[in-house]
Amino acid sequence: MPKSIIRGYYEDLEQKKVIGKKCNQCGKITFPPTAICEHCGSREIETFELTGEGELLFVSHSMAPPPNPRFNKLAPYAYGHVKLKEGVFVQGIVTGVGIDPASLEEWYHKCPVKVVPDIIDAEGLSILAFKIIESQ
Amino acid sequence: MKNKLKEPVYILGVGCTRFGNLLETPEIKGLTLQEMAAEAVKEALDDSGTDPSEIDAIFVGNVTMHTSTLPATYSQIAKWTGMQFKAGVHFDGACSTTNIGITLGAMGIASGVYRKVLVVGLESTLSQPKKLSPFDRETIPTEEMWLWTDYCVNQAYSVPQGYDIFPSYNGIIAQAYCKKYGISIEEFEKGMFELCRTRRLHGSMNKRAINQETLEDEAKRFGFDDPYAFWKSNYNPFLAWPSRLRSAVSAADGASAIVISSEDGIQDAPNLPIEVKGWGVTISDLPWYEEDPTYMHYDTLSFDKAYDMSGITAADIDYLHVHDCSHISSICTAELSGYLPKGEGLKYAEAGRLRFDGDRPMSTHGGRHAFGHAWAASAGADTYEAVKQMRGICGERQIPNVPKISVVHTHGYAMVSTVMVYGRR
C-alpha cells in the first residue's frame, strides 16, 4: 500500500519531527515534502529532517473569523515569515506574540529574531508553528 | 520557448457588467450568473460588430464553483450567448482567468485554427444559490468566500497550517517594503492613504465600479472632515498590520467578455481594434517570495516574457494596471515592472502621479478596491479599461495622452502571474 507523503508529514510532526526531502541531484531541500525535487524536477530525493529552527523575518496577523474552521479557536493569531537554518523559507503561526499594533510594531523593529518549532494542535492535526526564543 | 505569435491577434470588442452585489446593486440586482454573462457578451459582440455565428470558440472562466454551481460553464452559458455548437471549454486561472483566456484564444487564432474567439469570465463572490433555487440567491459570509477561494492555495500544507492571505499578501510585504526603503510606518500610512484616495477617485468616475464614493465623501459620511483622520480611525482597521482594510480588495459579483480576432476579421470593425502584442504567464506555489517579500521572482519572469514577445520595454508603457488586491503588493509589482522607480511608488502616489491625469497613470477603473473584484471576471475588466483608454473614450477619467501601449498584470491565486501587452494601431 503506498504511503501518502502528506499524511507522513503530519504524522512526523505529531512525533515532533520536521521532515522534508533532499535532492541527490541538485542538493536542495524541498519543504514541505512533495513527490519530486521542486527545484530541479529530479526524483532522486531522500527523506531529510530539518531542525525547524530559524529566524523570524517579519510577523503580522491573520483575519478573524478565520476562513478555515480549523482555526476558530486559535484566530486571530500572529503569522510570520521564517527563514529556516537550512535556507528554506516558510510561513506559519507564531505563538506568544500579541496581535495588537503596538506588539507587532515592537516585533517589527526587533526582527529578525530566532525561532524554534512549536508543534501545536489544530482540531486534531499537528501543525508547524513557531515560537520566539529571544527578544533582542 | 519560441515566445512569438505567428499571426497578429486583435481585441475587437469588450464587455463588462457593473461590478457589485447581485442582491443589492441596482444594475445587476436579481440577475443570475447566466444573465450577467449574457449581458457582458452582448456588449462585447456589439462593440466588436460581431454576429454570434462568426465566433468559432468560446472559452468560459469561473473560479468559485460553490457560488456559481456551473462547473460545465461552456455549455451552460452557450445558450445564453448564442454559442451553441461552437468549440468550448471551461477554464480557471483564478484572478487571471479572463486574460489567460485571451492568451488561449490568441494561440488558437495565431495557429490558424480559429478566426474569432469569445472569452467570458463570470463570478459571484458575495452570494450563492438559495437552497436549490435556479434564481434566488443568499449572502455568504466573508470567511466562507475565503475558505472556498483558498482552495486555490496550497491545500497540502499551507492552508491546514494557518495560511491567511492578508499577512502573506499584505502585512508582511508592507513591513518588508518599509524596511527595505527606510520608510517609517507613519510615512507608509500616508502613502497608502493617498494611493487609496487615487483609486477611489477613479472609482468615483466609473459607473461600473462597485464603490463610486470618494474617500473624502466617505469620511464625511462617517463624520470626519479630515479624511486622513478617518483613514487612521477604527472605521479602517488593520487587516494585517500595518495594512488596513481600505488598502485591500472589495469582493464583488460581475462578468466580462472579450472578442478577439485574426487580422482578416477586423476590417469592418466598428470600433478601434487593439492589438494583443504579447504576454507572459508564470505559475508558482507558495512561498511567493523568499528573503525579500517585496520581490516575486515569477513576476520578473512574466514581465520578461511579455516584453520579449511584444518587443517593448518598460519605457514604452503609457498605462499600467497591476494586480492590486493588496495595494502595497501592487506598488512592488509596478516597481518590478520598471514603470515606477524602486522604492518611489508611494511618493508617486502622494504626488498624484498615479492618477488618470498624472504622468504614470495606473488602474484608472479604480482597481480591485474601488472597481471591485469578481475573481474570474476581473482580468477581463482590467482589459476592458485598457481597451477603452486606448480608444480614448473613458470620459472624465480619460488619460489625457491616449495610451499607445498598455500593460495589464494580474495575480491569479496562487499564483498565475499574467502580463498582457496591448498596443494601439
Interface residues (C-beta under 8 A of the other chain):
Chain A: I6 Y9 Y10 P32 T34 L57 F58 V59 S60 H61 S62 M63 P65 P66 P67 N68 P69 R70 F71 L74 Y77 Y79 G80 H81 K83 F89 V90 Q91 G92 I93 I99 P101 L104 E105 Y108 A122 L125 I127 L128 A129
Chain B: P141 E143 E144 W146 L147 T149 D150 A156 Y157 S158 V159 P160 Q161 G162 Y163 D164 F166 P167 S168 N170 G171 I172 A174 Q175 A176 K179 I185 F238 L239 A240 W241 P242 S243 L286 P287 Y289 E290 E291 P293
